[in-house]
């Protein structure tokens, strides 16, 4: 099972918000949390996420000089990740 499949399973099991999933993914990959981890990693883990939305998520304050707070990051991605996990993405 790939790291991305493991992240999907973790998300299904825990219902963690996107900011926690991003941190978990970086930990699982053994890398620093970056825009690349968020964009590329979430696209592999949750394939139905639209690329423009993932690129917008790159403005999250934890991975860029952007000012997007955790709450906005979660609001941007949370429902889309849930839909992907439910197979309706």
N, C-alpha and C positions, 0 to 999 in steps of 0.2 A: 504494500500500500504506500503510495507516495505521500510526501509531506502535505500536499494540498488535499488529498483525500482524508488524511488524518485531521486536518483543520476542519473540513466539512463535518466529519464525525463529531469532533469536539463541539462545533457550533450547534449541531443537532442535539447533542447530549446536554449541553449547559445553557444554551440560549444566551451566551455572552454577547454584550453589545459590540459593535464593530471596532471601537477603539481597543477593547480587550483582545479581540480576535487578531488585530494587527500586531499587537505586542506578542501574543502567543505565536503567531507565524514567524516573526523575527527570531524568537527564542528557539522554535523548532528548526529553523534553518541555520541557527548559530551565527546570525549576522546582526548588524546594527539596523535598527528601524529607520528606513529611508522612504522617499517617494517611490523609488523603484520597487521596494518590497510591497508597498501598499498597492500600487497600480498593477504590476505584473503578477504579484502573488495572489491578490484577490481575483484577478481575471482568470487565473488558472484554477483557483479553488471554487469560484462562483462564476462559471462561464457566461451566464446570462447578464451579468452586470454590464451596462453600457459603458464603452470606453470613455465617452465624454464625461460621464458622471465620475468615473475613476480618476480622470485627469483633474476634475474639479476638486476631488478629495485630496489631491496633492497639495492643496492650500492649507491642510491641517497643520496647526502650530507645532506639532511634535515632529514633523518631517520637513518643514520648510520655514521660511521667514513669514509665511502667511499668518493670518490671525483667526483662522477657523478653530473655534473651541471644540472640545470633545463632544459636547452636546450637539453641535451642528454636524460634525462628522458622523455621529451616530444617526441623526435624523436623515442625513443624505443617503446613507447606505443601509440602514437597518431594515426597512421594509423590502428593499430590493434583494437583500441577502435572504430574508425569510421567504420571499417568493421563489428565489432560486432553489433553496433547500426543499421547498414544497413541490418543486417541479413545474411551477407555473410561471417561471421567469421568462 
